[in-house]
Amino acid sequence: MIPKKERITNKLFLNAVLPLLKVIATDVPALAKGFANAQTVVQISALDDENPAGKSATHFIIENGAWTVKNDKPAEAPAVELEFKSVPSMNGFFKGDMKQLPKMKGIVKNFGLFLSFMKVLLKMSALLTAKEAPEDEETQKLLVKSFFYLLTAGISQLNKLGFEEVRRWTEVSPDRVYALAVNGQSDVSAYIRIKAGKSRSGHGEYTRAMPFFTLRFDSFKSALGILLSTDDMMDATKAGRLIMDGAPEFGATFGNLLLAVGGFVQ
């Protein structure tokens, strides 16, 4: 039986981390070119005896540069597949263990597609393992967006998986929205909506009502200072680099849950 922590970690990779490949492949023009004329399916999977399908997987349907993400769903016949021997093996690889290499299927028939997909995968790895903010603003923007999407989706996944700290937070909550944002950058936003034990994450600004609480930054660089733990939260707040739109006590809880996601996938 796969240990509970390994299972939760794998669900976070399948449902919160791997969907970032779509963001990266479509936001970086040099990478988007590799899929401009593609009509294909690409998959990342792990053999899993506890899954009725025999494997746990997330796959991507790519049609002329447009990506559709199928979270936690094995495809019938992907053109290219990275298949790990086990769930712990997949987890180890995405945490940086290069000994846990996957079996690479479909390379001979689809070598160009494979190379394009690997470039996106390597770009995601470089972003998520960054230790300090990159110099150019476009890369800063992509990194902040990726972290915002990952963290909000990750909290929602932990709730669905019954992670106690998150469940306690959502079960007693009225209908509330918590958001992450950067001033003047409406396309670099993410949120999670919770109510009576249920949760749903989303990309962009939440427009149906004003969020109950927003963790807002004055710039991409300020956001990365907190996200990469190179800046002190109290100092950033005093200096106006970090703005808490809402009561500070709710910000502390929200911040702790963001850290909980990081604890599983790092």
Order of alpha helices (4+ residues) and beta strands (2+ residues): alpha-alpha-alpha-beta-beta-beta-beta-alpha-beta-alpha-alpha-alpha-beta-beta-beta-beta-alpha-alpha-beta-alpha
